[in-house]
Amino acid sequence: MKNKGMSAKGGNKKGSILAYSLIVITIMLVIVGGITVASLENKKSATSTESSVQAYQMADTGTQYALKAINDNLGKQIKDPLIFQNCSNGVVTINYGGSNSIVYTFFDSTDTALTCYDLLSKIATIKSVGTYKNTARAISASVGVSGFLYAVHKTDGKLDIFNITNPANPLLTNTFSPLTMTNPGAGGERLLAVNKNRLYVADSGDNWIETLDISDPTKPVSMGTYNNNMSNCQVTGLAVNDNYLYASCFNSQSGATPVPSVYTISLDSATGKPTSTTSNSGFVCLDPAGLVMDAASKKMYLGCWTPTGIGNGMIQVFDASNPGSINWRSPLTTANAGKNIVGLAIYDKYLYVADTDGSNNVYIFDTSGVMNNPATFPLGFRPYGLSVRGKYLYISGIDNGNVYAYNLSNPTNPSYAGIASTGSGSTPTGVVAN
């Protein structure tokens, strides 16, 4: 009986040890399981954090690219394949493989979403969404467009440079003088055209075109002058399209035979300097004046002082889809405008035409339909050069030494925004904003 009691007691002890062991093992399994879950959660969190950081960096990089692209191509449309690819319904998507992408949407100053066909100059805000491994981060940025306005004097050839970061308040930052010319003070009107970091200056009295390097916008550097095969050209208008510069000229006649009136000048793709000239003749327009290129529609607009058979000025429109071979003999359409047509400028679908005959008017054409009955915008001064940047139109007053800024929020009725002086007694003709 005694042995049986001892055996039962030993069995209970063994059972207790087994139960205790099971409890310990269970606790250890719970601890290990907890550590494993925590480790997995930490790893998942680290992965998520990495993806979030990568997505943010993609959105930020995309925003910086977009800001530069907008500043360099204000006159082009959002859908331009060389700027933003794959634009659909106002949304630009750039895929980088897998689930990685950058998606842009653009808004104007009223926070209205823009379409693919709107000009880059209309963009006030960018929303950039970067996605990396299905994690998305968004950035919104205001488009603070910095820029410079150039105004050249007729009398002394000086070039005034204004900072137009605030478009309504141009600030004089430098005066570049003198420009290289063969006969300073000849009195010819001077015109300007700009293509990225190259500024072209023409003088109607000296028949030359100078190229300036404006990589530093406030400190131009002359790259030399050019007048090959342009001895009969009194330059009255300049325009740039891709790697071509166009110079319109007053007509010099021998009897009733007109000389070439517009020159197509090839530009070196690396340096931007003129390399060769092609002359064009046989125009309806005997006295071409202002020129402007509409990059969005690929059309060139030419102003005429005294076209054949018409006593007033007119506008001719040409197909410029092949920039090196514009058929200047066959305008797509014509429209009467003022008398002494000089400066031309384009904003969206509107063409602005300066008439320097003393009427003190700028005419505004809607180019989306039949170009007739332009709106008349009266000024208190005689206009000459015109240039558009963003939502602002700049007009030089040839008689008062000023350049005026107008807001184009209402394109057919611009509102006065500000004024810049080029100095007492100066006569600014060509103006261009970049």
C-alpha positions in Angstrom: 0.0 0.0 0.0 2.9 2.3 0.8 4.5 1.8 -2.7 1.2 2.5 -4.4 0.9 5.8 -2.7 4.3 6.8 -3.6 3.6 5.9 -7.2 0.5 8.0 -7.4 2.3 11.0 -5.9 5.2 10.6 -8.4 2.7 10.5 -11.3 1.0 13.7 -10.2 4.4 15.4 -10.0 5.3 14.3 -13.5 1.9 15.6 -14.7 2.5 19.0 -13.1 5.9 19.2 -14.8 4.4 18.4 -18.1 1.6 21.0 -17.7 4.2 23.6 -16.6 6.4 22.8 -19.6 3.4 23.2 -21.9 2.6 26.5 -20.4 6.2 27.7 -20.8 6.4 26.5 -24.4 3.1 28.2 -25.1 4.4 31.5 -23.6 7.6 31.2 -25.6 5.7 30.5 -28.8 3.5 33.5 -28.1 6.6 35.6 -27.5 8.4 34.3 -30.6 5.2 34.8 -32.6 4.9 38.4 -31.3 8.5 39.1 -32.2 8.0 37.6 -35.7 4.8 39.7 -36.2 6.6 42.8 -34.9 9.5 42.1 -37.2 7.3 41.7 -40.2 5.4 44.8 -39.3 8.6 46.7 -38.9 9.8 45.4 -42.2 6.5 46.3 -43.8 6.7 49.7 -42.3 10.3 50.2 -43.5 9.3 49.1 -47.0 6.3 51.4 -46.9 8.5 54.3 -45.7 11.0 53.7 -48.5 8.3 53.6 -51.1 6.8 56.8 -49.7 10.2 58.5 -49.8 10.8 57.3 -53.4 7.3 58.4 -54.5 7.9 61.8 -52.9 11.2 62.2 -54.7 9.6 61.3 -58.0 6.9 63.9 -57.5 9.4 66.5 -56.5 11.8 65.8 -59.4 8.8 65.8 -61.7 7.8 69.2 -60.4 11.2 70.7 -61.0 11.3 69.4 -64.5 7.8 70.8 -65.2 8.7 74.2 -63.9 11.8 74.4 -66.2 9.8 73.1 -69.2 7.1 75.7 -68.6 9.5 78.6 -68.3 11.4 77.5 -71.5 8.3 76.9 -73.7 5.6 79.4 -72.6 4.2 79.8 -76.2 3.7 76.1 -76.7 0.8 73.8 -75.8 0.8 71.4 -72.9 0.4 68.5 -75.3 3.6 69.3 -77.2 5.3 65.9 -77.5 8.8 67.4 -76.9 7.7 68.8 -73.5 5.0 66.6 -71.9 4.2 63.2 -73.5 1.0 61.2 -73.2 -1.4 64.1 -72.5 -5.1 63.0 -72.3 -8.0 65.0 -71.0 -5.6 67.5 -69.4 -3.6 64.8 -67.6 0.0 64.0 -68.4 1.2 60.6 -67.5 4.9 59.5 -67.6 5.4 55.8 -66.9 8.7 54.4 -65.7 7.8 50.7 -65.8 5.8 48.5 -63.3 3.7 50.7 -61.1 6.1 53.6 -61.1 4.9 56.9 -62.7 4.5 60.6 -62.5 1.1 62.2 -63.2 0.7 65.9 -63.8 -2.4 68.0 -63.8 -2.3 71.8 -64.4 -4.5 74.6 -63.2 -4.9 78.3 -64.2 -5.0 81.3 -61.8 -8.7 80.6 -61.0 -7.8 76.9 -60.1 -9.6 75.7 -63.2 -8.1 72.5 -64.7 -6.4 73.1 -68.1 -6.7 71.0 -71.2 -3.9 69.5 -73.3 -4.5 72.2 -75.9 -3.9 75.1 -73.5 -0.7 77.1 -73.6 2.0 76.5 -71.0 1.8 80.2 -70.2 -1.7 79.7 -68.7 -0.4 77.3 -66.0 -0.5 78.9 -62.5 -0.3 75.7 -60.4 1.1 72.2 -61.0 0.0 69.1 -59.2 2.6 66.3 -59.5 1.8 62.8 -58.2 4.7 60.4 -57.9 3.9 56.6 -57.6 6.5 54.1 -56.5 5.5 50.4 -55.9 1.8 51.4 -55.6 2.6 54.1 -53.0 1.6 57.6 -54.2 2.8 61.1 -52.9 1.5 64.4 -54.3 3.1 67.8 -54.5 1.5 71.1 -55.6 3.6 74.0 -56.7 2.9 77.5 -57.9 4.5 78.5 -61.2 6.5 81.6 -60.2 7.6 82.5 -63.7 10.8 84.6 -63.7 11.7 86.4 -66.9 13.3 89.4 -68.6 12.1 92.1 -71.0 14.4 93.5 -73.6 13.8 96.9 -75.2 16.1 98.4 -77.9 16.5 102.1 -78.7 16.2 103.4 -82.2 18.5 106.4 -81.7 21.6 104.9 -80.0 21.1 101.1 -80.2 21.2 100.7 -76.5 19.5 97.6 -75.0 17.6 98.0 -71.8 17.0 94.8 -69.7 14.1 94.6 -67.3 13.3 91.9 -64.7 9.7 91.0 -65.1 9.4 88.4 -62.3 6.5 90.7 -61.4 5.1 91.2 -64.9 3.2 94.3 -63.9 6.3 96.0 -62.5 9.3 95.7 -64.8 12.6 96.6 -63.0 15.6 97.9 -65.0 18.5 95.7 -64.2 21.1 96.7 -66.9 21.7 98.6 -70.1 23.8 96.9 -72.7 25.7 99.4 -74.8 26.8 99.7 -77.4 25.6 97.0 -79.7 28.0 96.1 -82.5 27.0 98.0 -85.6 28.7 99.4 -88.7 27.0 102.8 -88.5 25.8 103.8 -85.0 23.1 106.5 -85.1 22.0 105.7 -88.6 18.4 106.1 -87.3 17.1 102.7 -88.5 14.4 101.0 -86.5 15.8 98.2 -84.4 13.9 94.9 -83.9 14.3 92.0 -81.5 13.6 88.2 -81.5 14.5 85.6 -78.9 15.0 81.9 -79.0 15.8 80.4 -75.6 19.2 81.9 -74.7 19.8 83.7 -77.9 18.7 87.2 -78.6 18.6 88.6 -82.2 18.9 92.3 -82.9 18.2 93.8 -86.4 18.9 97.3 -87.7 17.0 98.5 -90.7 19.5 101.2 -91.4 22.5 98.9 -91.5 21.0 95.7 -92.9 22.6 93.5 -90.2 21.5 91.0 -87.6 23.4 90.6 -84.4 23.3 87.5 -82.2 23.6 87.9 -78.4 24.2 85.1 -75.9 21.8 85.7 -73.0 22.7 82.7 -71.0 23.0 85.3 -68.2 19.9 87.3 -69.0 21.3 90.5 -67.6 24.7 90.4 -69.2 24.4 89.8 -73.0 27.5 88.8 -74.9 27.8 89.6 -78.6 28.4 86.6 -80.9 28.9 88.8 -84.0 26.8 90.2 -86.8 25.4 88.7 -90.0 24.2 90.2 -93.3 25.0 87.6 -95.9 22.9 88.3 -99.1 20.9 90.9 -97.3 22.1 94.1 -98.9 18.7 95.2 -100.0 17.0 94.3 -96.7 15.8 97.1 -94.5 14.7 94.9 -91.6 11.3 95.7 -90.2 10.3 92.4 -88.6 11.9 89.4 -87.0 10.5 86.0 -85.9 12.0 82.6 -84.9 10.7 79.1 -85.5 12.7 76.1 -84.6 16.2 76.6 -86.2 15.1 79.4 -88.5 15.1 83.1 -88.2 12.9 85.2 -90.5 13.5 88.8 -91.4 10.9 90.9 -93.2 12.1 93.9 -95.2 10.9 97.1 -96.7 10.7 96.9 -100.5 13.4 98.6 -102.6 12.2 98.6 -106.2 13.8 99.0 -109.6 10.9 100.2 -111.6 8.0 98.0 -110.7 9.9 94.9 -109.8 10.1 94.1 -106.1 13.2 92.7 -104.5 13.0 89.8 -102.1 10.9 90.8 -99.1 11.4 88.1 -96.5 14.6 86.2 -95.8 14.7 82.7 -94.3 17.9 82.4 -92.2 19.1 79.0 -91.1 20.5 78.9 -87.5 23.2 76.6 -86.3 21.5 74.1 -84.0 24.4 74.2 -81.5 25.4 77.9 -81.4 22.1 79.6 -82.6 24.1 81.7 -85.0 22.9 82.4 -88.5 24.6 80.3 -91.2 22.9 80.8 -94.5 20.1 82.9 -96.1 17.3 82.1 -98.6 15.6 85.0 -100.2 11.9 85.0 -101.1 10.1 87.1 -103.7 6.9 87.5 -105.6 4.7 88.8 -102.8 1.2 90.4 -102.8 2.7 92.4 -100.0 5.2 94.9 -101.3 6.2 96.4 -98.0 6.3 93.6 -95.3 6.7 94.8 -91.8 6.0 92.9 -88.5 6.3 89.2 -88.2 5.2 86.7 -85.5 5.2 82.9 -85.3 2.3 81.1 -83.6 4.0 77.9 -82.4 0.6 76.3 -81.4 -1.0 76.5 -84.8 2.2 76.5 -86.8 1.2 79.7 -88.7 3.3 82.7 -89.5 1.6 86.2 -89.5 3.1 89.0 -91.6 2.1 92.6 -91.4 2.1 94.8 -94.6 2.1 98.6 -94.9 0.9 99.0 -98.5 -0.1 95.7 -100.2 -0.8 95.7 -103.9 -4.1 97.2 -104.8 -5.0 98.1 -101.3 -4.4 101.5 -99.7 -4.4 100.3 -96.1 -2.4 97.8 -94.1 -3.2 94.2 -94.0 -2.2 90.9 -92.3 -1.2 87.8 -94.3 -1.2 84.3 -92.7 1.1 81.5 -93.9 1.5 77.8 -93.3 4.7 77.4 -91.3 4.4 73.6 -90.6 7.6 73.2 -92.7 9.7 76.0 -91.2 12.4 75.9 -93.8 10.1 76.1 -96.8 7.3 78.5 -96.2 5.4 79.4 -99.4 5.4 83.2 -99.0 3.6 83.6 -102.4 0.4 81.8 -101.2 -1.0 83.2 -98.0 -3.7 81.0 -96.3 -5.8 84.2 -95.7 -5.5 87.9 -95.5 -7.2 90.6 -93.4 -7.2 94.4 -93.5 -5.8 96.2 -90.5 -4.9 99.8 -90.0 -2.3 101.4 -92.1 1.3 101.3 -91.0 1.5 97.8 -89.5 4.6 97.2 -87.4 4.7 95.0 -84.2 2.7 91.8 -84.0 2.2 89.4 -81.1 0.2 86.2 -80.4 -1.7 85.2 -77.2 -3.7 82.0 -77.4 -6.0 82.5 -80.4 -5.6 86.3 -80.5 -3.3 88.3 -82.8 -2.3 91.8 -81.6 -1.3 94.3 -84.3 0.4 97.7 -83.6 -0.5 100.5 -86.1 2.1 103.3 -85.9 0.4 105.7 -88.3 -0.6 108.0 -85.5 -4.0 106.5 -84.7 -2.5 105.1 -81.5 -4.3 101.8 -81.8 -3.7 98.1 -81.4 -6.0 95.8 -83.4 -7.0 92.5 -81.9 -7.9 89.6 -84.2 -9.6 86.3 -83.3 -7.6 83.9 -85.4 -9.9 80.9 -84.7 -12.3 81.9 -87.5 -12.6 84.4 -90.3 -10.2 87.2 -89.5 -12.4 90.3 -90.0 -13.7 93.1 -87.9 -10.9 93.2 -85.4 -11.4 94.8 -82.0 -9.8 98.2 -81.7 -7.8 98.8 -78.5 -7.0 102.6 -78.2 -3.8 103.8 -76.6 -2.7 107.1 -75.4 0.6 106.8 -77.3 2.0 105.7 -80.6 2.9 101.9 -80.4 5.7 100.1 -82.2 6.9 96.8 -80.8 4.8 94.2 -79.2 5.6 91.1 -77.2 3.6 88.6 -75.1 4.9 86.6 -72.1 2.5 84.7 -69.9 -0.7 86.7 -69.6 1.0 90.1 -70.3 1.3 92.1 -73.4 4.2 94.6 -73.6 4.0 97.6 -76.0 6.8 100.1 -76.7 5.9 103.7 -77.1 8.2 105.0 -79.8 7.6 108.7 -79.0 7.7 108.7 -75.2 10.5 106.3 -74.1 8.2 103.9 -72.3 7.3 100.2 -72.4 3.8 99.4 -71.1 2.5 96.2 -69.6 -1.1 95.1 -70.1 -2.9 92.2 -68.5 -4.6 89.8 -70.9 -7.1 88.1 -68.6 -9.6 89.6 -70.9 -7.8 89.1 -74.3 -10.1 91.4 -76.3 -9.9 94.2 -73.7 -6.4 94.3 -72.1 -6.1 96.2 -68.8 -3.2 98.5 -68.0 -0.8 96.8 -65.5 2.4 98.8 -65.3 5.1 100.9 -67.1 8.8 100.8 -67.5 10.9 103.8 -68.7 13.8 103.4 -71.1 15.0 107.0 -70.3 14.2 110.5 -71.3 14.6 111.1 -75.0 14.9 107.4 -75.9 12.8 105.9 -78.7 12.2 102.2 -78.0 11.2 100.2 -81.0 11.7 96.5 -80.7 10.7 94.7 -77.5 10.7 91.1 -76.6 10.0 89.2 -73.3 11.7 85.9 -72.5 
